[in-house]
Structures are given as structure tokens and as C-alpha cells.
């Protein structure tokens, strides 16, 4: 058995992948609802999976093509704060429970104080 190959594969396998995002993603501590409004105007409920100041991840009941622009109304878990943002879908795939995970950047970055109510 080649010892060098074992050491090399162990070293490569233990490296963390480089973070590609410009801002740290935060996952809400509680179930956080949102309302998804595609361009066709058909409103649908969704759930916030994660947020950052530059983008977010949502769970929705249907898929959207990459490039689709959605208006999302984020509502904090306590229903005391709401925020509307435009999200451009970059990725969409089906998850185990049958929902679709949507992820992408916001048209305009959010401020830290705007996402704070969703983390409490």
C-alpha cells in the first residue's frame, strides 16, 4: 500500500471547502413564514430556510426556473415585522419532503438591522 497516497488523500479529504458567499448565511431560530409572489402574480406561502444581507434560501411548494425574479414578503416568526425583497432564483431543487428549495441573491442588499428580526 502506498503510504504517500494515503497521507495525501487524508489531507485533501480533511480540508474545508472555500466559502464562496459574500455574506454569512443565518438560519432563523424559529419557523419563519414568507409570501412568494412570482411575476405572474400567483401568491403562494413559503418558509425561510436562511437569510443573509445579499440573498436567501426559501422552501416553496413549486419549482421556479433559474433567472425567475420573485418578490418575497418575509414575515418574522412573531409576526411583528415584515420585509419585502426581490430575489432572483439561481438554484431550485426538490427536497425530501416534496417542497422545492430556492436560493438566490436579492436585487438590492439588505441591511443587517433588516434581517435581525428574523433571527430572534
JOHU-V679360 format. One line per field, one symbol per residue. phi: phi as a letter, one per 40 degrees, with the letter a starting at -180 (. if undefined). psi: psi as a letter, one per 40 degrees, with the letter a starting at -180 (. if undefined). burial: b if it has 24 or more other C-alpha atoms within 12 Angstrom, else e. A space follows every 10 residues. Layout:
# JOHU-V679360
phi->???
psi->???
burial->???
This chain:
# JOHU-V679360
phi->.ccdcccccc cccccccccc ccaccbbdcb dbcabbbcdc gccacabcca aacbaabbbb cacbcdgcbb cbccbcdcfb ababacbccb baacbdchcb cbbicccbdc cdcccdccbb
psi->hhdddddddd dddeiiihhe ieihihhidi hhiihhgide ehiiiaihdi iieeaihihi eiiiihehhi hhhhhidefe hihhihhhhd ihihideeih hhiiiidhii idddedeee.
burial->eeeeeeeeee eeeeeeeeee eeeebbebee ebbbbbbbee eeeeebbbbb bbbbbbbbbb eebbeeebbb bbbbbbeeee eebbbbbbbb bbbeeeeeeb bbbbbbeeee eeeebbbbbe
